């Protein structure tokens, strides 16, 4: 499996956690994950960070992430990553769009 596209699926916190645990696992061959418009705020930040670093492409537009999760993700990406493209749209009091290639 190389690509998963899960957009606006109203996943439960448990389902989100299981998806990212699978992506972060050593056996995962996933290269691209599109999981826009989902609430990811309950997913462990370290698991998210490991997942992002294993992907080549991650698209998380409109998904809900906490500031702590974002810090863990970018901290981890600065040390170890095969990520080529990341798109995150974070909504708090203002919209911030990050696209990294």
Z-matrix of the N, CA and C atoms (Angstrom, degrees):
N
C 1 1.453
C 2 1.522 1 108.28
N 3 1.329 2 117.00 1 123.53
C 4 1.462 3 121.31 2 -176.83
C 5 1.528 4 113.52 3 -109.21
N 6 1.342 5 117.46 4 -27.52
C 7 1.468 6 120.75 5 -175.63
C 8 1.530 7 110.09 6 -140.75
N 9 1.330 8 114.93 7 137.56
C 10 1.463 9 121.44 8 172.24
C 11 1.523 10 107.51 9 -128.25
N 12 1.318 11 115.65 10 133.72
C 13 1.466 12 122.41 11 179.12
C 14 1.525 13 107.42 12 -121.49
N 15 1.345 14 116.19 13 105.26
C 16 1.466 15 122.43 14 -176.86
C 17 1.533 16 106.93 15 -126.12
N 18 1.316 17 116.39 16 91.96
C 19 1.466 18 120.50 17 -174.63
C 20 1.526 19 109.89 18 -114.52
N 21 1.344 20 116.00 19 129.67
C 22 1.460 21 123.47 20 174.53
C 23 1.530 22 112.04 21 51.05
N 24 1.329 23 115.77 22 50.00
C 25 1.458 24 120.53 23 -176.22
C 26 1.523 25 113.31 24 -101.65
N 27 1.317 26 116.67 25 -0.74
C 28 1.471 27 121.46 26 179.09
C 29 1.535 28 111.56 27 53.71
N 30 1.331 29 114.54 28 48.52
C 31 1.459 30 120.99 29 178.17
C 32 1.523 31 110.32 30 -64.95
N 33 1.313 32 116.21 31 148.17
C 34 1.465 33 120.46 32 175.24
C 35 1.528 34 108.61 33 -76.82
N 36 1.345 35 118.01 34 161.09
C 37 1.468 36 119.74 35 175.99
C 38 1.531 37 111.87 36 -56.03
N 39 1.319 38 117.27 37 -38.93
C 40 1.462 39 121.03 38 179.05
C 41 1.521 40 112.26 39 -64.71
N 42 1.332 41 116.77 40 -40.81
C 43 1.466 42 120.50 41 178.18
C 44 1.523 43 111.01 42 -65.08
N 45 1.323 44 116.34 43 -42.36
C 46 1.470 45 120.25 44 178.04
C 47 1.524 46 110.47 45 -60.51
N 48 1.319 47 116.24 46 -45.60
C 49 1.462 48 120.27 47 -179.93
C 50 1.524 49 111.04 48 -60.73
N 51 1.319 50 117.50 49 -44.01
C 52 1.469 51 121.40 50 -179.80
C 53 1.526 52 111.34 51 -63.10
N 54 1.323 53 117.46 52 -39.89
C 55 1.469 54 120.84 53 178.66
C 56 1.522 55 110.01 54 -61.10
N 57 1.329 56 116.84 55 -48.29
C 58 1.463 57 119.59 56 -177.24
C 59 1.525 58 112.73 57 -71.87
N 60 1.323 59 117.34 58 -31.13
C 61 1.463 60 119.78 59 174.36
C 62 1.529 61 109.96 60 -63.90
N 63 1.340 62 116.69 61 -40.00
C 64 1.467 63 120.70 62 178.35
C 65 1.524 64 111.29 63 -66.92
N 66 1.323 65 117.44 64 -41.73
C 67 1.468 66 121.24 65 179.32
C 68 1.526 67 110.17 66 -64.70
N 69 1.314 68 117.15 67 -38.20
C 70 1.466 69 121.51 68 -178.08
C 71 1.530 70 112.83 69 -75.59
N 72 1.319 71 117.18 70 -14.62
C 73 1.467 72 120.24 71 -176.56
C 74 1.526 73 111.72 72 -66.92
N 75 1.311 74 114.92 73 155.11
C 76 1.473 75 121.54 74 179.93
C 77 1.519 76 112.10 75 -61.30
N 78 1.326 77 118.04 76 -31.55
C 79 1.461 78 121.42 77 -175.27
C 80 1.532 79 113.84 78 -83.65
N 81 1.319 80 118.07 79 -6.81
C 82 1.461 81 120.74 80 -177.69
C 83 1.528 82 111.77 81 -67.80
N 84 1.336 83 115.73 82 133.72
C 85 1.465 84 122.09 83 175.38
C 86 1.528 85 111.01 84 -110.73
N 87 1.328 86 116.05 85 8.33
C 88 1.461 87 120.52 86 -178.05
C 89 1.522 88 110.79 87 -62.85
N 90 1.336 89 116.42 88 133.69
C 91 1.456 90 121.64 89 179.18
C 92 1.527 91 112.37 90 -110.73
N 93 1.332 92 116.37 91 -29.74
C 94 1.466 93 119.69 92 -176.35
C 95 1.521 94 109.86 93 -134.58
N 96 1.338 95 115.44 94 128.67
C 97 1.456 96 121.92 95 178.00
C 98 1.516 97 108.99 96 -127.71
N 99 1.332 98 115.50 97 121.43
C 100 1.461 99 122.51 98 174.16
C 101 1.521 100 105.69 99 -113.88
N 102 1.326 101 116.50 100 110.07
C 103 1.466 102 120.91 101 -176.08
C 104 1.529 103 109.46 102 -134.81
N 105 1.316 104 114.61 103 47.84
C 106 1.463 105 122.21 104 -177.52
C 107 1.529 106 111.62 105 -70.00
N 108 1.333 107 114.57 106 155.72
C 109 1.459 108 123.63 107 174.42
C 110 1.533 109 113.13 108 59.02
N 111 1.323 110 116.01 109 42.11
C 112 1.462 111 121.91 110 174.98
C 113 1.529 112 108.81 111 -131.05
N 114 1.315 113 116.13 112 151.49
C 115 1.463 114 121.73 113 178.64
C 116 1.525 115 108.88 114 -86.52
N 117 1.322 116 116.17 115 107.03
C 118 1.459 117 122.22 116 -178.28
C 119 1.523 118 112.10 117 -103.92
N 120 1.319 119 116.95 118 8.70
C 121 1.466 120 121.37 119 -172.28
C 122 1.529 121 113.79 120 -64.76
N 123 1.321 122 118.67 121 -19.13
C 124 1.466 123 120.76 122 -179.30
C 125 1.531 124 112.65 123 -91.40
N 126 1.341 125 117.55 124 -5.86
C 127 1.467 126 120.82 125 -178.80
C 128 1.524 127 109.12 126 -77.02
N 129 1.312 128 116.85 127 135.42
C 130 1.460 129 122.29 128 177.93
C 131 1.527 130 109.97 129 -54.74
N 132 1.333 131 116.53 130 129.81
C 133 1.466 132 122.03 131 -176.78
C 134 1.518 133 113.58 132 -60.68
N 135 1.329 134 117.81 133 -38.21
C 136 1.464 135 121.17 134 178.88
C 137 1.530 136 110.87 135 -66.45
N 138 1.321 137 116.76 136 -39.36
C 139 1.467 138 120.89 137 177.71
C 140 1.525 139 109.73 138 -65.24
N 141 1.331 140 116.65 139 -43.54
C 142 1.476 141 120.14 140 175.91
C 143 1.526 142 110.80 141 -57.99
N 144 1.316 143 116.25 142 -46.64
C 145 1.467 144 121.20 143 -177.97
C 146 1.526 145 111.34 144 -61.30
N 147 1.319 146 117.28 145 -44.53
C 148 1.477 147 120.39 146 178.24
C 149 1.526 148 110.87 147 -64.86
N 150 1.329 149 116.66 148 -37.27
C 151 1.463 150 120.73 149 178.36
C 152 1.520 151 111.07 150 -63.54
N 153 1.322 152 116.25 151 -49.23
C 154 1.459 153 120.85 152 -179.19
C 155 1.525 154 110.36 153 -58.17
N 156 1.322 155 116.97 154 -41.47
C 157 1.463 156 120.31 155 -175.11
C 158 1.525 157 112.38 156 -70.47
N 159 1.328 158 118.02 157 -20.47
C 160 1.462 159 121.18 158 178.66
C 161 1.523 160 112.84 159 -85.85
N 162 1.332 161 116.86 160 -20.81
C 163 1.463 162 121.31 161 -177.65
C 164 1.527 163 111.58 162 -80.78
N 165 1.332 164 115.76 163 156.74
C 166 1.463 165 120.67 164 168.36
C 167 1.530 166 109.63 165 -91.82
N 168 1.343 167 116.10 166 -34.17
C 169 1.464 168 121.65 167 -179.84
C 170 1.515 169 109.51 168 -136.37
N 171 1.324 170 116.07 169 131.22
C 172 1.458 171 121.94 170 175.24
C 173 1.514 172 110.00 171 -131.92
N 174 1.321 173 116.88 172 127.90
C 175 1.468 174 122.14 173 178.27
C 176 1.523 175 107.15 174 -124.50
N 177 1.339 176 115.20 175 117.14
C 178 1.454 177 121.99 176 -174.19
C 179 1.524 178 110.59 177 -130.16
N 180 1.319 179 117.25 178 35.59
C 181 1.458 180 121.87 179 -176.95
C 182 1.516 181 112.44 180 -61.45
N 183 1.304 182 115.97 181 126.32
C 184 1.450 183 121.43 182 176.25
C 185 1.518 184 114.72 183 76.49
N 186 1.326 185 117.45 184 4.08
C 187 1.461 186 120.05 185 176.79
C 188 1.528 187 109.10 186 -80.96
N 189 1.308 188 115.69 187 151.55
C 190 1.460 189 120.75 188 -177.72
C 191 1.521 190 109.40 189 -92.02
N 192 1.327 191 115.69 190 119.84
C 193 1.460 192 123.67 191 176.20
C 194 1.518 193 108.02 192 -126.72
N 195 1.309 194 117.71 193 148.36
C 196 1.465 195 120.80 194 176.04
C 197 1.526 196 109.23 195 -84.92
N 198 1.327 197 117.64 196 159.21
C 199 1.473 198 119.86 197 175.30
C 200 1.528 199 111.79 198 -57.84
N 201 1.327 200 117.19 199 -37.06
C 202 1.460 201 120.70 200 179.45
C 203 1.532 202 110.93 201 -64.57
N 204 1.321 203 117.23 202 -41.47
C 205 1.460 204 120.51 203 177.18
C 206 1.525 205 110.61 204 -61.37
N 207 1.318 206 116.79 205 -44.15
C 208 1.472 207 121.04 206 179.36
C 209 1.525 208 110.73 207 -60.60
N 210 1.325 209 116.37 208 -43.59
C 211 1.471 210 119.94 209 178.17
C 212 1.521 211 111.31 210 -60.64
N 213 1.325 212 116.50 211 -44.63
C 214 1.467 213 119.56 212 179.39
C 215 1.520 214 111.37 213 -64.23
N 216 1.312 215 116.68 214 -41.84
C 217 1.464 216 120.71 215 -179.84
C 218 1.519 217 110.62 216 -60.24
N 219 1.327 218 117.06 217 -53.25
C 220 1.466 219 119.77 218 -175.49
C 221 1.527 220 112.04 219 -70.38
N 222 1.315 221 117.10 220 -31.43
C 223 1.459 222 119.81 221 175.67
C 224 1.532 223 110.10 222 -64.65
N 225 1.308 224 116.35 223 -44.69
C 226 1.461 225 121.17 224 179.79
C 227 1.532 226 110.75 225 -66.79
N 228 1.324 227 116.92 226 -41.83
C 229 1.469 228 120.52 227 -179.30
C 230 1.524 229 112.12 228 -62.98
N 231 1.326 230 116.75 229 -30.48
C 232 1.460 231 119.49 230 -179.36
C 233 1.530 232 111.88 231 -72.19
N 234 1.344 233 117.09 232 -17.89
C 235 1.461 234 121.31 233 -178.96
C 236 1.520 235 113.64 234 -101.44
N 237 1.333 236 116.96 235 -38.78
C 238 1.460 237 119.94 236 -171.05
C 239 1.520 238 109.69 237 -155.36
N 240 1.333 239 116.92 238 113.45
C 241 1.449 240 118.64 239 -178.08
C 242 1.518 241 111.72 240 -165.34
N 243 1.321 242 115.29 241 147.33
C 244 1.461 243 120.88 242 169.89
C 245 1.534 244 109.67 243 -110.00
N 246 1.330 245 116.22 244 9.23
C 247 1.455 246 122.63 245 -177.31
C 248 1.525 247 111.64 246 -63.13
N 249 1.332 248 115.24 247 129.73
C 250 1.462 249 121.40 248 177.30
C 251 1.519 250 111.84 249 -105.08
N 252 1.343 251 116.84 250 -32.30
C 253 1.450 252 120.24 251 -179.98
C 254 1.523 253 110.21 252 -145.39
N 255 1.324 254 115.81 253 131.61
C 256 1.456 255 122.03 254 178.83
C 257 1.516 256 108.60 255 -134.72
N 258 1.331 257 115.88 256 129.67
C 259 1.457 258 120.77 257 174.72
C 260 1.519 259 107.70 258 -125.17
N 261 1.324 260 114.71 259 121.06
C 262 1.463 261 121.07 260 177.74
C 263 1.515 262 107.60 261 -131.30
N 264 1.304 263 116.49 262 130.82
C 265 1.457 264 121.56 263 173.57
C 266 1.513 265 106.19 264 -116.44
N 267 1.320 266 116.12 265 113.74
C 268 1.457 267 122.15 266 -175.92
C 269 1.518 268 108.72 267 -106.90
N 270 1.302 269 116.49 268 130.56
C 271 1.454 270 120.42 269 179.38
C 272 1.522 271 109.38 270 -114.44
N 273 1.326 272 115.85 271 116.83
C 274 1.466 273 121.47 272 172.55
C 275 1.518 274 104.69 273 -126.15
N 276 1.309 275 118.19 274 -114.88
C 277 1.461 276 120.63 275 173.64
C 278 1.526 277 111.05 276 -81.92
N 279 1.299 278 115.01 277 -17.36
C 280 1.461 279 120.52 278 177.64
C 281 1.526 280 107.78 279 -143.47
N 282 1.301 281 116.59 280 162.53
C 283 1.454 282 120.84 281 -179.99
C 284 1.518 283 108.93 282 -93.01
N 285 1.311 284 116.03 283 132.02
C 286 1.458 285 121.76 284 177.91
C 287 1.516 286 107.18 285 -124.85
N 288 1.304 287 117.04 286 128.88
C 289 1.459 288 121.05 287 -179.59
C 290 1.520 289 108.63 288 -114.66
N 291 1.320 290 116.16 289 123.85
C 292 1.463 291 121.27 290 177.54
C 293 1.513 292 107.92 291 -115.55
N 294 1.289 293 116.70 292 129.18
C 295 1.456 294 121.19 293 172.42
C 296 1.502 295 107.13 294 -133.41
N 297 1.316 296 116.73 295 120.64
C 298 1.460 297 122.09 296 -175.95
C 299 1.514 298 108.11 297 -121.21
N 300 1.316 299 115.62 298 131.64
C 301 1.477 300 120.93 299 176.05
C 302 1.487 301 109.01 300 -124.39
